Amino acid sequence: MAVANETIIQKMMDELQQAKEKQGDSGNMTKHIEHVRLLCDLLLKETEEEKVSVPASSQEITQEEMKAMLGKQAEQVKPATSKRTVIDHDGANGESLFDF
């Protein structure tokens, strides 16, 4: 649930007013200033998220981009073929344990 920027700014002004009233008590004043800082961080985070949002269509990688990223490595990759030697023991005639 998003909070309106006006609401956050109003809460910041309320906290600043309370901090101004509590100037003699540094503990309470510091507490209100920390609340203002928290509200500032909240407001800044919301604006950063709005700027960073990227359309879903631009997140997909095309074939040209994939080739550019992988370079020649993609062309050189071949499926590994294993070379097994077949050993003939006492009439065994296959690679499987069940070949008799």
C-alpha positions as CSV (number, residue, x, y, z in Angstrom):
1,M,0.0,0.0,0.0
2,A,1.5,3.3,-1.1
3,V,1.4,6.3,1.1
4,A,0.9,9.7,-0.6
5,N,3.9,12.0,-0.6
6,E,1.7,14.8,0.9
7,T,1.0,12.5,3.9
8,I,4.7,11.8,4.4
9,I,5.6,15.5,4.1
10,Q,2.9,16.4,6.6
11,K,4.3,13.8,9.1
12,M,7.8,15.2,8.6
13,M,6.5,18.7,9.4
14,D,4.7,17.4,12.5
15,E,7.9,15.7,13.7
16,L,10.0,18.8,13.1
17,Q,7.5,20.9,15.1
18,Q,7.7,18.4,18.0
19,A,11.5,18.4,17.8
20,K,11.5,22.2,17.9
21,E,9.3,22.1,21.0
22,K,11.6,19.6,22.7
23,Q,14.9,21.6,22.1
24,G,15.7,21.5,25.8
25,D,15.5,17.7,26.0
26,S,18.1,16.3,23.7
27,G,16.9,12.7,23.9
28,N,13.3,13.5,22.8
29,M,14.6,16.0,20.2
30,T,16.9,13.3,18.7
31,K,14.0,10.8,18.6
32,H,11.9,13.2,16.5
33,I,14.8,14.0,14.2
34,E,15.3,10.3,13.7
35,H,11.7,10.0,12.7
36,V,12.2,12.8,10.2
37,R,15.2,10.9,8.8
38,L,13.1,7.7,8.5
39,L,10.3,9.6,6.7
40,C,12.9,11.1,4.3
41,D,14.3,7.7,3.5
42,L,10.8,6.4,2.8
43,L,10.1,9.3,0.5
44,L,13.4,8.9,-1.3
45,K,13.0,5.2,-1.7
46,E,9.6,5.7,-3.4
47,T,11.0,8.1,-5.9
48,E,13.9,5.8,-6.7
49,E,11.6,2.9,-7.3
50,E,9.6,5.0,-9.8
51,K,12.7,6.0,-11.7
52,V,14.2,2.4,-11.8
53,S,11.1,0.6,-13.0
54,V,11.9,-0.9,-16.4
55,P,9.3,-2.0,-18.9
56,A,9.0,-5.8,-19.1
57,S,9.5,-5.9,-22.8
58,S,13.1,-4.4,-22.5
59,Q,14.1,-7.1,-20.0
60,E,14.2,-9.9,-22.6
61,I,17.5,-10.7,-24.3
62,T,17.7,-11.0,-28.0
63,Q,19.8,-13.5,-30.0
64,E,22.1,-10.8,-31.1
65,E,22.7,-9.6,-27.5
66,M,23.3,-13.2,-26.4
67,K,25.9,-13.7,-29.2
68,A,27.6,-10.4,-28.2
69,M,27.8,-11.4,-24.6
70,L,29.1,-14.9,-25.1
71,G,31.3,-14.1,-28.1
72,K,33.1,-17.0,-29.7
73,Q,32.5,-19.2,-26.6
74,A,29.0,-20.0,-27.7
75,E,30.2,-21.3,-31.1
76,Q,32.9,-23.5,-29.5
77,V,30.6,-25.2,-27.1
78,K,29.9,-28.8,-28.3
79,P,28.0,-31.5,-26.5
80,A,30.4,-33.8,-24.6
81,T,30.7,-37.3,-25.9
82,S,32.0,-39.8,-23.6
83,K,34.1,-42.6,-25.0
84,R,33.5,-45.8,-23.0
85,T,35.5,-48.8,-23.5
86,V,33.6,-52.1,-23.6
87,I,35.2,-54.8,-21.6
88,D,34.3,-58.3,-22.3
89,H,34.1,-60.3,-19.0
90,D,33.0,-63.9,-19.0
91,G,30.6,-63.6,-21.8
92,A,29.2,-60.1,-21.0
93,N,28.2,-58.5,-24.3
94,G,27.1,-54.9,-23.4
95,E,27.6,-51.8,-21.4
96,S,24.6,-52.4,-19.1
97,L,24.7,-54.6,-16.0
98,F,21.6,-56.3,-17.3
99,D,23.1,-57.3,-20.7
100,F,24.0,-61.0,-20.6
